[in-house]
Amino acid sequence: MKRLKGYIKNLFNIIASPSMSYLPGNLAFFLVLSIFPILTLLGVIASNFSINIDSLVNAINTTLPSAISSILDTFIRGEGFDTNIGIFMIIGFYLASNGADAIILASNNLYGFPNSNYLKRRIKAIFIIILIILLMIFMLGFIAFGNFILKFILNNIKDKSLATLIYNLFIILKWPFAIFVIFFNVKLIYTIAPDWKIMSKHTTKGAIFTTVIWIISVQVYSYWVTNFSNYDLFYGGLSSIAMLMLLMYIISFVLIIGIAINVKSYEYKIED
């Protein structure tokens, strides 16, 4: 019991540290910033391989608030690669990686590890920010609005029995698959973030905490969009954008707390 109290006390000391007052907001800003170059890249890939994304775009327009879906639609519909798009993506990824770089520096600081060279850290930061954004897209598209998107797509299938079978399989496998994908990738982020080798088993507690809170947060966001999006009549698109920013902040804050949990678990296991 005494050790548990010490663990909780040390954890709260980390959460109350000065870096926690600005790091989640910093990360949330760069998460939002990184959405656009990533969607642009996906649009370019789709256009080059002649992939029809109309069904996905229509599903997004159906489920997400109009203020958000109209912005994302512009970036999803890439129309080929040119110099301007290339410059935009390079600058976008570089700026967005500042958030992930802050995660790396914070991890090193909390673990007490020295920082690696700038280039190595920046490359890793770009990989981490892409991974986090893909996770956000997965949670919104699969967990929050997966049912609506799948129904929209299945409406175009003439064989209704096949459509029903696909939908029922989705309902059965949705949560086990979602939990596995989120947990696995969060553990990966926590393992590679510090500039020192951390065994994957030392990141389990933080990954479990982050996975659970992320899923709850996305479900709450989905409920708000589904039931209260008519607030746009009074506040225009500001309410939808504000809610998305709030979701990103919560996700960022929880991600940082997960690092703190892992640090304390790591310290106690090293002491043992």
N, C-alpha and C positions, 0 to 999 in steps of 0.2 A: 504493500500500500504506500509506504514511504517513497519507494522508487517511482511508483506511478504518479504521485503528487509532484515529485521532482521533474518527471518527464513532462507533465502538463504545464508546470511553471516555466520550464525552459522553452517549451513550445510557444507559450503566450509571450514570452520575452522576445522571441524571434518575430512573431506576428506584430508586436508593438514597436519593432525597430523602425528607424527613420526610412529605410529603403521601402518598407511595405506601404508607406503613405503615398509614394509616387510610382513605384514599379508596376502595380496592376493597371493603373490608368495609362501609363506609358505603353505597356504591352497591348492594351485594348485598342488604343489609337492606331498602332501599327498593324494590328490584326485586321481592322477595318480597311486600312490603306492597302493591305496585301491582297484583299479580295479581288480587286479590279485587275491587276496584272495576271493573276492566276486564271480568272474567268476569261480574260483576253486570250491567254495561251490555250485554254481549252477550246475556245471558239475557233482559233486558228487551226488547231489540230483537226477539229470536226470539219471545217470547210475544206481542208487539204485532202481529207480522206472521204469527202462527199458523204458525211454522216448527217442524216436528217435529225435535226434537234428541235423541230417544230413541236413535237408532242411534249418534250420536256419543257420547252419555253411556255407552252400553253398551260401545262400543269402548274408551273411556278406562278404564272399570272392568276391562276385559279385559287391557289392556296395562300400565297404571300400577300401582304398589304400592297396596294397599287403603288404607293410611294417608293417601296423597296424593289418590287418586281420590275417596274419600268426602268429603274437605274441598272439593275442587273442584266436586263434584256439586251441593252446596248452592248454590253461587254461579252455576253454569251454568243451573240451573232457576229463572230469574227468573219471578216470578208477577205481572207488571204493575208499573207505576211508581206509587209513592206518595211522600209527603213524607219518610218515614224513609229510603227507598232513595235519594232525591235528596240528602238531607243526607249520607248515608253515602258516596255517590260523590264529592261535592264535597270533603268532608274527606279521603277516601282519595286522590283525585288530587292534592290540595294537598300532603299529607304525602309522598306518593310522589315528587312532583316535586323534593323536596329532594335526592334522589340525582342527578337530571339537572342540577340547579342546581350541584351540586358539580363535575360534569363541565365545565360552562360556565366556572365560575370557575377550575378547574384548567387548562383550555385557554387562557384569557386569560393566566393566570400564566406558563405555559410558553412561549407565543408572545410574551409581553411586551405584550399589548394591554390597554387600559383597559376596565373593566367598564361595560356599558350600564346604563340605569335599571332599577330593581327589577321593575317591572311587565312591561316588555318581556322581561326575562330569565326571569321566572316563566312567562309564556305559552309561551316557547320551550322551557322545561324540561318543561312538561306534554306538549307535542308529542313531545319526545325520549323521555320515559319511556314513553309509549304506544307509540311506534315500537319501542323496545327490547323491551318485553314482547310485542308482536305477533310480533317476530322470534323470541323465545324459544318462544312457542306454536307458531310455524311450524316451528322446528327440532325440537321435541319431537314434534309431531303429524305432520309430514311426513317428516322424516329418520329420527328415532329409531324411531317406531312407525307410520310411514305404511303399511308393508307389512301389519302386523297389522290396523290400522284398516280399510284398503281391503278386505282379505279378509273381515273381519267384515261389512262393508256389502254386498259382492258376493255373500255367501251368501244374501241375500234376493232376488237376481235369478234368475228361473226359467230364463232363456236362458243356459246355461252357456258357450256359445261366445262370446257377447257379454261375459260376465264375464271370460273368459280373455283376450279381446282388450284389454279395458280394463286388466286387471292387467299384461299384457305391455307396453302403451304406458306405463304408469306406471313400470315397471322401467327402460325405455329412457330416458325423459325425466326421471326423478327427479333425478339428480345434476346434469345441466346446468341444469335449472330452479332447483334449490335453491341452487347456487353463484351463479347470476345474481342471485336475489332477495336473498341474504344480502350479497353484495358490493355491489350497488347501494345497499341501505339503509344499510350500514355507511359507505360513502362519503358518503351524504347526512348521516348523523349527524356525521361528522368535519368536513364542510364547513360545516354550520350552527352547530356548537357554539360556536366562538369568536365574540365580539362584534365581529368585523372580517371583511371579505370575504377568504375563502381560496378560491383557484381549486381546482376539483375534482381537477385533475391533481396537486396537491401532497399529496393524501390517498391516492394509489394504493397506496404501499408499506405504510402502516399498515392499509389496508383488506384487502389481500391477506393480510397476516400474521394479522389478526383473523379473517377468513373461514376460513382453513385451521385455525387452532387451535380455533375454535368448533366446526367440524364434527367434528374429532377428539374433542373433549371430549364432545359430545353422543353420538357413537358409543360411547365408553367408558361413558357413563352408561347408554345403551340396553343394552349388553352386560351391565352389572352388574344392571340391573333384570330382564333376561331370565333370567340364569343364577344370580344370588345373592340374589334377593329372598326366598328361604326363610329368610334370617337373621331375618326378622320373627318367626319362631317363638321366638327367644331374646330379642330386643330389642324386640319389639312394633313400633310405628310409628316409633320413634325413628331406626332405621337408615335408613329411606326418607327421612324428613325431613332427616336429617343429610346424606345424599347429595345431595338436591336443593339444600340450602344450599351444599354444597361446589361443586356445579356452578355455582350463581349467583356464588359468589366467584371461581371460575376465569374465568368469562365477564366479570365486572367487571374483574378484574386484567388480562386480555388486552386489554380495551377501552381501559384507561388506557395500557398499553404501546404500543398502536397510536397513540395521540395523541402519545406521546413520539417514536415513529419518524417520524411526519409532521412534527413540529416540527423535528427535525434535518434531514430532507429539505428542508423549506421554507427553513431557514437556509442550507444549502449551495447551493440553487438561487438564492436571493437574492444570495449572494456571487458566484456565477457571472455 
